[in-house]
């Protein structure tokens, strides 16, 4: 399942970019865009986009393909 969420941590952004480049799963916490709550995500990152690079602080929108539940 493809999901999108937001992160605002440089270390998590780098880990997501590594997942994207290497096509390896990553586990990261991010903000659910529907509820605004922080929750865990696990899977292979499909995209990492900087949100409003002019704003103070860093924020990224991440798309991830989650692993199927067993």
Rosetta blueprint (number, residue, H / E / L):
1 X L
2 X E
3 X E
4 X E
5 X E
6 X E
7 X E
8 X L
9 X L
10 X H
11 X H
12 X H
13 X H
14 X H
15 X H
16 X H
17 X H
18 X H
19 X H
20 X H
21 X H
22 X H
23 X L
24 X L
25 X E
26 X E
27 X E
28 X E
29 X E
30 X E
31 X E
32 X E
33 X L
34 X L
35 X L
36 X L
37 X L
38 X E
39 X E
40 X E
41 X E
42 X E
43 X E
44 X E
45 X E
46 X E
47 X E
48 X E
49 X E
50 X E
51 X L
52 X L
53 X L
54 X L
55 X L
56 X L
57 X L
58 X L
59 X L
60 X E
61 X E
62 X E
63 X E
64 X E
65 X E
66 X E
67 X L
68 X L
69 X L
70 X L
